[in-house]
């Protein structure tokens, strides 16, 4: 674990500061691309990892699900809760929506060129709220940062829902 050296992770540190979060972006030599990889690198529970999953709805809009690393999103359950049918989002769609590549998408702070600082369709797995601290991607597949779940809800503007059966 070290201070970030990647320019994207360094820039994301500024983003978390702008939101008043005390946590520091940390970077690892090993990948934190998957929830299991991130939990192993950090030394936390799998459930404390925030997975930023991007879907596409039938109106061709982005739907962001911030889910616990230990959960698999039940797309039918989310569709029922949100009224939006979810479809696959390819890598180009994810980058256009967020400004970040898959495996490093943070839960907020989307780059200005993406045009979506707060996408309208953001949902948060209620299971994340059981932890005092969760960890999320900080813009690259090697960088993460800690934050309290209530800050995740406040800053992302997401609606808390049940995302798995």
N, C-alpha and C positions, 0 to 999 in steps of 0.2 A: 504494500500500500504506500502511495506517495502522493505528493501534491500534483495536480494536473500539469502536463506538458503539452498536450494536444490543444491547439488554438480553439477548437470548438468547446472543449471542456472548460478552458479558461474563461471563454466568453460566457458559458452557462453559469460559472461561479458569480459573475456580475449579475446575472438574472436572479439568482436566489438571494443575493444581497438586496436587490431592488425590491424584493418582496418581504424583506425584513427577517429572513430565515438565518439562524445562526450556524447552520451546518456548513461543512466544507466539502467541496467536490474532492473525491479521492480517485486515483487512477491505479490500475493494476496492470502488471505485465501480462497476466492471463486474462482471457476474455470474461466479460460479465454479460455477454450477449443473451444467454438464457437465464431464467430464474434460478435454476439449479446451479449454474456457473456462478452467478452473482452471490447467492447465499453461501456457497462454499468459500468464495474469495473473502467475503465480509466476515463470515463466521456467525451468521444469524440464522433464524428459522426461515425455511422456504416461504412460509406464509407472509413474512415481513417484506418480501420483494414485491414492488409494484410493477406489474407487467402492463405496458402501454400497448393495447391491441387496437388496431385500426381496421374498421370495416367500412363498407360502402352501402348506403341504403338505396332503395328503389328510386329515389329522387336524385341519385348520383352525388349525394352529400356524404361527407365523412362522419363516421360515428366512432367515437373514441371510448373504449372500455378500459378503465384502470382497475385491474383485478389483482387479487392476491396471487402470488407465485404458486401457491398450493392448489389453486382452483383452475378448472377448465370452464370456459364460458359456454353456457347452454344458450345457443343462439335463439331457440324458440322461446325460452323464458324471457330473454332480453326483449325480443320482438313483442311479446305480450305486455311487458312492463312499459315499453316505450312507444309502441305503435309503429315501429319501423322494422321492416324486414331487412335482415343483414345479409350482405354478400361479401365475397372476397375483395380485398384491396391489394393491388399489386404494388411492387416497390416504387414505381414512378408515382402512383397515386399517394402513397404514404409520404414521400419526399415533397410532393407538391403541397399537400395539406399541412405538413408540420415543419418542413425545412430540414428534416433529419432522416437518416437512413434507418431501415429496420434493424433492430438490435441495439439502438442507441437513442430511441425516441423518449424524451422526457415527458412527464405528465402535464407540463405547462411550459410557457415561454417559447412558443413557436416563433420561428424566425420571421422578421418583418416581410421578407420576400414571399413568404407563404400566403400572406394576406389573411391569416386566420389566427390572431393572437389568442382568441377564446372561441374555438369551434362550438356551435350551438348544441351539438349532440355529444355531450360528454357525460359519462356515467361512471360511478365509482362503486366497486364491490363493497358491500356492507361489512364483509369479513375483515377488511383492512382496519376498520375502526377499533378492533379489539386490542391492537398493539399500541404501546406508548410511542414507538418509533418505527417507521417503515423506510425502505431504501428504494430509490428509483434511478433510472438511467439519467445521465447528465450530458447527453448529446453524442456519445460515442460508445461503441461496444466494449470499452475498457474503463469507463468512468461512471461513478454512481455518487449519490448524495443522500444523507438522511433528512427526514422531516417528520413532524408529528402528523398523524392522519387528519386532524382537524384543519391543519394548514393546507393539506392536499385538497380537501374539499373546498376551502375558502378560495385558494388561489386558482385552482383549475376551473371553478365555477360549475363543477359536475354535480349531478344529482345522485344521491346514494340509493342504490337498488340491490336486490338479490340477483346475482348473475349465474348462479349454478344451482343444480337440483339437489 
